[in-house]
Amino acid sequence: MSSYDVIIIGSGPGGYVCAIRCAQLGLKTACVEGRETLGGTCLNVGCIPSKALLHASHQLHEAEHNFAKMGLKGKSPSVDWKQMLTYKNETIEANTKGIEFLFKKNKIDWLKGWGSIPEAGKVKVGDEVHEAKNIVIATGSEAASLPGVEIDEKVVVTSTGALELPKIPKKMVVIGAGVIGLELGSVYTRLGTEVHVIEYLDAITPGMDAEVQRTFQKLLTKQGISFTLGAAVQGVEATKTKAKVTYKLRKDDSEHTIDADVVLVSTGRKPYTDGLGLDALGVAMTDRGQVKVGDHWQTNVNGIYAIGDAIEGPMLAHKAEDEGMAVAETIAGQRGHVNYGVIPGVIYTHPEVANVGMTEEQLKEAGRAYKAGKFSFMGNARAKANFAADGFVKILVDKETDRILGAHVVGPMAGDLIHEICVAMEFGAAAEDLARTCHAHPTYSEAVREAALACGDGPIHS
């Protein structure tokens, strides 16, 4: 029987980062993974492959709409879908092999197979039982569905099936206007698919700043995506090649149907803890099927921790990574910490959407006196030159102290720009600190500085 200081179950962003950090801190570490490749949902069927298709389809959009304006003339490229999927798969392989290399470099054992915890201090993989002083559950999540919707990953698909369709569909219905649905919806729209999104709530991207929601929906509509909001899907009737979606409008209870070649179900995700044996162990769970943890990600069973999508909080790869590092440091006797108030969210459409901290709606609800500084990318020279002037940067600050409380960006490279504000918030900075920091010209980042200036005497270029 092999013995370890730590065994991590799951090799997604939370699990593999936790394993590497444990090894760096001198702990004898193993990671359990049943897939043929490391990296979990994110690297294999989630974040990474979807970004590859987003990148490829955006290049097509640029060729079709903007190349001629820049004097780049010629026939628009045709889409070789098979080659695009090959490019996506090569991207996956490069990243998963990279994790495998990092495991070898850090002397982490990959225990191949699906893991369970027969008792505290023991992990079973296949027929072998391994001892561990500490066990970290990092098993991630799986796509959630709706009653009356049966997923076959051919006609009715989750993001997994949507990333490997045999051909580009003529018509796609997306159920759910969250991050995954809108990203993949925008991929297929650029590839020529007619995309229709059905959302139960009255706004897209639930939980985001309302002004962002409205602006983002207008931009996506302009790109060709159509929306039905305030609609409850009743069921999906699928044949081998087609599907019919039935939904009711919440405002008047009227029933409607819509046909599609493919239906993408993107109604969120749920923790995946099947087969771990948590019930028999007596590990406490939440009502929503998440593993219940305390301040240091420890479950109610001594020596067992949980992180990432398996526990409460936003289901984000980088949130899992932060928790993975913090748990490793906690196990090693250090003070692991995650600042949950400064975890950014990003949607990788074009334009991108990013946010961190509080929304205006949350500040109003809390009765917090605040100021909003806003700057449009229309006033940014680089954005105008690059046909990327849609959107804005909005920074929210405490009215008295000028301390940054949140930020919301719709525009080019929003997912990168948001981190300047994240770092500022981590240091407790005021908007004036950002405004007085020299930003290179011409860059998109100047829009962040202008929004910070707008919290004071006003922006320069607006």
Rosetta blueprint (number, residue, H / E / L):
1 M L
2 S L
3 S E
4 Y E
5 D E
6 V E
7 I E
8 I E
9 I E
10 G L
11 S L
12 G L
13 P H
14 G H
15 G H
16 Y H
17 V H
18 C H
19 A H
20 I H
21 R H
22 C H
23 A H
24 Q H
25 L L
26 G L
27 L L
28 K L
29 T E
30 A E
31 C E
32 V E
33 E E
34 G L
35 R L
36 E L
37 T L
38 L L
39 G L
40 G H
41 T H
42 C H
43 L H
44 N H
45 V H
46 G L
47 C H
48 I H
49 P H
50 S H
51 K H
52 A H
53 L H
54 L H
55 H H
56 A H
57 S H
58 H H
59 Q H
60 L H
61 H H
62 E H
63 A H
64 E H
65 H H
66 N L
67 F L
68 A H
69 K H
70 M H
71 G L
72 L L
73 K L
74 G L
75 K L
76 S L
77 P L
78 S L
79 V L
80 D L
81 W H
82 K H
83 Q H
84 M H
85 L H
86 T H
87 Y H
88 K H
89 N H
90 E H
91 T H
92 I H
93 E H
94 A H
95 N H
96 T H
97 K H
98 G H
99 I H
100 E H
101 F H
102 L H
103 F H
104 K H
105 K H
106 N L
107 K L
108 I L
109 D E
110 W E
111 L E
112 K E
113 G L
114 W L
115 G E
116 S E
117 I E
118 P E
119 E E
120 A L
121 G L
122 K E
123 V E
124 K E
125 V E
126 G L
127 D L
128 E E
129 V E
130 H E
131 E E
132 A E
133 K E
134 N E
135 I E
136 V E
137 I E
138 A L
139 T L
140 G L
141 S E
142 E E
143 A E
144 A L
145 S L
146 L L
147 P L
148 G L
149 V L
150 E L
151 I L
152 D L
153 E L
154 K L
155 V L
156 V E
157 V E
158 T L
159 S H
160 T H
161 G H
162 A H
163 L L
164 E L
165 L L
166 P L
167 K L
168 I L
169 P L
170 K L
171 K E
172 M E
173 V E
174 V E
175 I E
176 G L
177 A L
178 G L
179 V H
180 I H
181 G H
182 L H
183 E H
184 L H
185 G H
186 S H
187 V H
188 Y H
189 T H
190 R H
191 L L
192 G L
193 T L
194 E E
195 V E
196 H E
197 V E
198 I E
199 E E
200 Y L
201 L L
202 D L
203 A L
204 I L
205 T L
206 P L
207 G L
208 M L
209 D L
210 A H
211 E H
212 V H
213 Q H
214 R H
215 T H
216 F H
217 Q H
218 K H
219 L H
220 L H
221 T H
222 K H
223 Q H
224 G L
225 I L
226 S E
227 F E
228 T E
229 L E
230 G L
231 A E
232 A E
233 V E
234 Q E
235 G E
236 V E
237 E E
238 A E
239 T L
240 K L
241 T L
242 K L
243 A E
244 K E
245 V E
246 T E
247 Y E
248 K E
249 L E
250 R L
251 K L
252 D L
253 D L
254 S L
255 E E
256 H E
257 T E
258 I E
259 D E
260 A E
261 D L
262 V E
263 V E
264 L E
265 V E
266 S L
267 T L
268 G L
269 R E
270 K E
271 P E
272 Y L
273 T L
274 D L
275 G L
276 L L
277 G L
278 L H
279 D H
280 A H
281 L H
282 G L
283 V L
284 A L
285 M E
286 T L
287 D L
288 R L
289 G L
290 Q L
291 V E
292 K L
293 V L
294 G L
295 D L
296 H L
297 W L
298 Q E
299 T L
300 N L
301 V L
302 N L
303 G L
304 I E
305 Y E
306 A E
307 I L
308 G H
309 D H
310 A H
311 I L
312 E L
313 G L
314 P L
315 M L
316 L L
317 A H
318 H H
319 K H
320 A H
321 E H
322 D H
323 E H
324 G H
325 M H
326 A H
327 V H
328 A H
329 E H
330 T H
331 I H
332 A L
333 G L
334 Q L
335 R L
336 G L
337 H L
338 V L
339 N L
340 Y H
341 G H
342 V H
343 I L
344 P L
345 G E
346 V E
347 I E
348 Y L
349 T L
350 H L
351 P L
352 E E
353 V E
354 A E
355 N E
356 V E
357 G E
358 M L
359 T L
360 E H
361 E H
362 Q H
363 L H
364 K H
365 E H
366 A L
367 G L
368 R L
369 A L
370 Y E
371 K E
372 A E
373 G E
374 K E
375 F E
376 S E
377 F H
378 M H
379 G H
380 N L
381 A H
382 R H
383 A H
384 K H
385 A H
386 N L
387 F L
388 A L
389 A L
390 D L
391 G L
392 F E
393 V E
394 K E
395 I E
396 L E
397 V E
398 D E
399 K L
400 E L
401 T L
402 D L
403 R E
404 I E
405 L E
406 G E
407 A E
408 H E
409 V E
410 V E
411 G E
412 P L
413 M L
414 A H
415 G H
416 D H
417 L H
418 I H
419 H H
420 E H
421 I H
422 C H
423 V H
424 A H
425 M H
426 E H
427 F L
428 G L
429 A L
430 A E
431 A H
432 E H
433 D H
434 L H
435 A H
436 R L
437 T L
438 C L
439 H L
440 A L
441 H L
442 P L
443 T L
444 Y L
445 S L
446 E H
447 A H
448 V H
449 R H
450 E H
451 A H
452 A H
453 L H
454 A H
455 C L
456 G L
457 D L
458 G L
459 P L
460 I L
461 H L
462 S L
